[in-house]
């Protein structure tokens, strides 16, 4: 028996003393990774066979319907549920008067439900009706009469925002002397940019089936963070995490609203306990507006100073926003401004006003999508003052290192994004002066804006189970990952196939269940990075184990497939627990993009149409260009919605949303979206993580609304600093 | 949603009889508006009478040379019918500017006329609304009223009527054919069919309970070569009008023989811009004359806190729609 040894420079070139023992030369390692594979769960979804939260076949389920407060602040003095309780089919009416005591700080967003008569916002859950059918529950919910002792509510951000205070978790961040730099500036912009409240509105509204089996609680409930949902539910009901199981194989979109868990999960579990049956609870679209968070309204003041040759000398980004009365969440609007451009003087601040509105939460590109609107609009304004092409202006201020902490970039391709984007888009055809490009009754304008989002890997574990029948080897990959509809199943099958030497058809991916090994959430663009790395790791590990078991040495590393066959292994399984590279801490890792928009603005009516949109993204290795493109253009569409159509409006007299259906809250329709193109800059960031992936769920929306707004300025000469850019703002 | 009884009507007279027998019954045709309102507890009929099997879907020429559109025909079919496309392209444009393909496939022509306002205070039972609950107040008057009326509103109600189709019908002087409880038939001009809110905003139209819209008749006209429906909205599709204009011109040379202008999104009914129309008769079809007419019409507007832009937008939209009509109605 010869001895095995690693060759000097690469772990994969194994040496074998006996050439007979070379089974096969390893194929090119990346066959499936990088291929535009269609989503493997696509057929299930379009044929209705993918079970979303309340689709799961649970026997003997009762139905719960929530009812909500109709005041924004005060105390419930009486709830008359007599008629509702007598209504046909009703099993229970649950309010703060009879709900079980729960741990209010268990990690459910908005706290535990029905714990007191206090009302903190309009539309707060104040009770739930459980009945034999959904219709019976919904009808009975309308029959409950509630009396209140009303208090004055804080609902008018326009009046309140100047009294904001420093958030608990956000200190002012200062570098250099912004004030002096602004005073001495040759050119400067100091403007305030406003964004409205936006809502996530996933296609699948939040919904839960809760089933108690003794002390065990099973929750069929969409969760972007499976283990997070498990822990929050356990803590709220004073259970051990192992007594709670989250089942969430498919998620009908989340965009951050299913990152934390909300009252629907709690109330379904409470109802199931009280009627001693499984309970299904689904929110209506109208209920979604004040049930599962929102992206808060922001006033962002951006101050930029530059020399006459276009070198930035100061950047200040000061955000005023709002949070809930008893809980704080502030999206980090200044994040892009910390790292996007090189400036010796910088200031990032936040001030937050508690208001009688539902708790804000993470919303796609949290802080960065709204923050980039302010920063990148201001950059455009300053470019015009400098009479400098906005692409050139950005290139002039490219930082060599992360300006906020001095760390080297693990990779940063902003220059490439801008240059390749400008070329692909035909940026040269842009006329710098507004209102110069006229086509019939339309002004045509081009706009550019950059964006960024951090790239991180998070701890995750996975199990691989290999099985052989004859020469057919199959693998099952298991981890409590989440697929928001973005392609997690697919990229993991691709990753495992390449790592094991198997065909994708022979891989089964099991995710979305807290009984599986714990994994990171599909949040903050960590999903693909964390999941693909751990799946690659566990497949490498099982291959190592098969090699060890064979007792042979190989000149070229064989695949698990080859080993299963040659060594006649019937089955084997192993688990890996992966952590981020320790060395990754030394680098600043982010995805970056450059966005280009062409808009046509109707001169008579002010209606804006985005004719073309191009996003050029540097996001590390692209595991699947097809699902990656879908992610990017999906983000782009929402960014266009932010810019032009979406807005949740509060009537401050009541504290309610007057835009409480999708007929009033305008996500872009097909007709609003023109030609969409996504280009990826070749990148393989092995400093960020082993697989070189950076993630792109969030970055796709960042910089988009600014690109559109800048294009509107280029078209019309009108600088709109308050989104959305509705027709009346351009008259 | 309240429990209700579902009844299937066999023919027109039994449908009317069923409705006459129950003051809390509602006809159910496409259901694209009624069912939504029932789910939200805004409409509370204790019986719905399904009238989708009554026929009344034909589109045909009338003896007088006009076109009759069945009350229970689908919006999509009306929009795409060759007679409509040929003689009244403005109606095709208006119908296709409304709602979505799916909704138009379900919605009926009579139902379209009877759709209720999209005022958010009407839709939310936690809010005051005189239209939904007379005497409870108007939530919109001092509220978020960007989408609301600038013509013909009252202190009781500032809601606007949402139909696109009816705006084109108003420009075309259409007539609503109605059958009543005793089999009697009557005709109401489309411009008299919908009401201004006045002191009774709960009453949208002059249709009485138990009456059924059997057809909509459009008289013969010479507008086919010069008409246009312009809809300005917050997104390109599936949004209600901020302002819409149905414009139609009959010309001899470049002189206007007849002008028709109806405005949507500005009042509790399709708003016929009669002042502007009269100013244009006998005049040259020029942008300057269009502007004078638009100015005259919009001078009477009474905007609210959040919809002042509708005056300027209405003005521009009239001018633009007339220009498009002059150019042959092709966008």
HADDOCK unambig.tbl for C-alpha pairs under 7 A between the chains (distance, minus, plus):
assign (segid A and resid 70 and name CA) (segid B and resid 126 and name CA) 6.02 0.50 0.50
assign (segid A and resid 138 and name CA) (segid B and resid 1 and name CA) 6.59 0.50 0.50
assign (segid A and resid 139 and name CA) (segid B and resid 1 and name CA) 5.16 0.50 0.50
assign (segid A and resid 139 and name CA) (segid B and resid 2 and name CA) 5.66 0.50 0.50
assign (segid A and resid 604 and name CA) (segid B and resid 316 and name CA) 5.91 0.50 0.50
assign (segid A and resid 604 and name CA) (segid B and resid 317 and name CA) 6.89 0.50 0.50
assign (segid A and resid 604 and name CA) (segid B and resid 320 and name CA) 6.63 0.50 0.50
assign (segid A and resid 605 and name CA) (segid B and resid 232 and name CA) 6.46 0.50 0.50
assign (segid A and resid 605 and name CA) (segid B and resid 313 and name CA) 6.61 0.50 0.50
assign (segid A and resid 605 and name CA) (segid B and resid 316 and name CA) 6.98 0.50 0.50
assign (segid A and resid 605 and name CA) (segid B and resid 317 and name CA) 6.76 0.50 0.50
assign (segid A and resid 645 and name CA) (segid B and resid 234 and name CA) 6.20 0.50 0.50
assign (segid A and resid 645 and name CA) (segid B and resid 235 and name CA) 6.17 0.50 0.50
assign (segid A and resid 651 and name CA) (segid B and resid 143 and name CA) 6.41 0.50 0.50
assign (segid A and resid 651 and name CA) (segid B and resid 144 and name CA) 6.29 0.50 0.50
assign (segid A and resid 658 and name CA) (segid B and resid 120 and name CA) 5.60 0.50 0.50
assign (segid A and resid 663 and name CA) (segid B and resid 239 and name CA) 6.67 0.50 0.50
assign (segid A and resid 668 and name CA) (segid B and resid 235 and name CA) 6.71 0.50 0.50
assign (segid A and resid 669 and name CA) (segid B and resid 236 and name CA) 6.88 0.50 0.50
assign (segid A and resid 669 and name CA) (segid B and resid 237 and name CA) 6.08 0.50 0.50
assign (segid A and resid 671 and name CA) (segid B and resid 236 and name CA) 5.64 0.50 0.50
assign (segid A and resid 671 and name CA) (segid B and resid 237 and name CA) 6.20 0.50 0.50
assign (segid A and resid 672 and name CA) (segid B and resid 235 and name CA) 6.55 0.50 0.50
assign (segid A and resid 672 and name CA) (segid B and resid 236 and name CA) 5.30 0.50 0.50
assign (segid A and resid 726 and name CA) (segid B and resid 234 and name CA) 5.93 0.50 0.50
assign (segid A and resid 727 and name CA) (segid B and resid 234 and name CA) 6.55 0.50 0.50
assign (segid A and resid 728 and name CA) (segid B and resid 309 and name CA) 6.05 0.50 0.50
